[in-house]
Amino acid sequence: MNLLHVLKDIGLLPDEDAAKERLSFSAINNSEYRAASSNTSRYLARWDGAPLCAVKKLNLQGPYDIDGMVEFQKLLRDKYGALVPEIFGVYRDGTDIYVIEEFFQGDNLEYLLQFGSIGVDKAAGFISDIYVKLRDVDIDQSERDMVRQAEVRSILDTLDGLDIDPQIRRRLADDIQRFSDLMFSKLYITTGDLALRNVIYDGKDAHLVDFDLTRKTCAPWIGLVRLIRYARQSGMPITANHFTDFLPEGIPFELLEAVMYLMEIDLQGRVLNPSYFKEHFKVLVAEFRGTVYALYDYKEETPQVLPEGNELIRYAEVFWTESEEETFSAKNSARKAILYDQWATYEFDLDVSRLYALRLDPMNHQGFVEISRFEILGRDGNVIYRVDPDRAELNGTLNGFWLGRLYGISTGDDPGFIIHAIDQAGPLKVAIDMRISEKSREGVDRRIFGENQAK
């Protein structure tokens, strides 16, 4: 494609023979990193040395929704004016597509922050304002369920393919599904990369200039979490506190960050050149693993073997019945020693012909318990029953509530957790992931509610 002719056709250049000598191009944002990793390039066209327009080159073989990108950028231009560049023309040439658009003079927020030209709060304010404007664009919600299911499925598939501790993988998958309605609540359109380097500040207004990965999503907040991650790596003090109003409520930030990494691994695998992604993948997985292990207080070490037997002084215990008429008794019970202040899996083999009801005493003293998984497995090891909190009963000295997992406080030596009407054929195995502590009530409040609310 002859860019000179294109610029003439759209009216940016005069139709004169000397135009070629007066027109020049220079690369913008085409760093060694972009050249090695990305399928996009950007250029600044100058006329007699003065900026004329920006030219963005995209590979048609990439994961780009070109029509959707152009449509959304034009919609934002009509709605918000110079928040985004005006598109002058879109042209295809073989395997590439060229987007001719307005060029904004100024510096990007990343550069301005690094050199102290603007403050962190001001930069975060620009990002927040742009995020709100993107989020407030009304779109048809008819595809919401389809997009939501596809995103959750893609996240879980990516998780299944990563080399992490199986227990952590299982717990994370459960939490993602448990909180999916909060994390993937409504259908939006995202530009795909709301990054500091993609926002230009001209001394008066901020402009968003990158729309390459425009797509529909039910999790637009991912862009903010990605920005926070990059800012942390670059030593810039932009944190989740700057975007509290825009992140899903009631969900640990580490869980949001874990979901961001899973989506990023999938997306970058489709966007980056394969040779570069191979190394980038290792970095993303290492960061993801650190985030998830911190979320679940997991330490990579040789698991301790739990002692067993009824001579234990301090223990977790399960009781079971095989019929509706039967009551819980020591005859049908089993105990496990407790590993305190760490997550552990407690498994109990039940040699029953049929399991009707089950009672868990997570400890036999005062203390605190968290339960993230409570499952009943068949003889083949497959899960046949997951404990539903709505069908469970807190009993004895156990008080608590569900917030993604069970948080319980035992005020005495007889805490109980009863599940009625299970009605499953045996033999069976009960598998429970829980953390038990003897810490004071003050320590428990801090763990559940955070430092500030506990005071």
Secondary structure, DSSP 8 states (H G I E B T S, - for coil): --HHHHHHHTTSS-S-TTHHHHEEEEESS--HHHHHH-SEEEEEEEETTEEEEEEEEEETTSS--HHHHHHHHHHHHHHHGGGS--EEEEEEETTEEEEEE----SEEHHHHHHTTSS-HHHHHHHHHHHHHHHHT-----TTHHHHHHHHHHHHHHHHHTS-S-HHHHHHHHHHHHHTHHHHS-S-EEE-S---GGGEEE-SS-EEE---TT-EEES-TTHHHHHHHHHHHHTT----GGGGGGGS-TTS-HHHHHHHHHHHHHHHHHHHS-HHHHHHHHHHHHHHHHHHHHHHTT---S------BSTT-SSEEEEEEESSSS----GGGEEEEE--BTSEEEEEEEE--SEE-EEEEE--SSSEEEEEEEEEEE-TTS-EEEE--GGGEEEEEEEEEEESSSEEEEEEEEEEEEEE----EESSEEEEEEEEEE---HHHHHHHHH-HHHH-
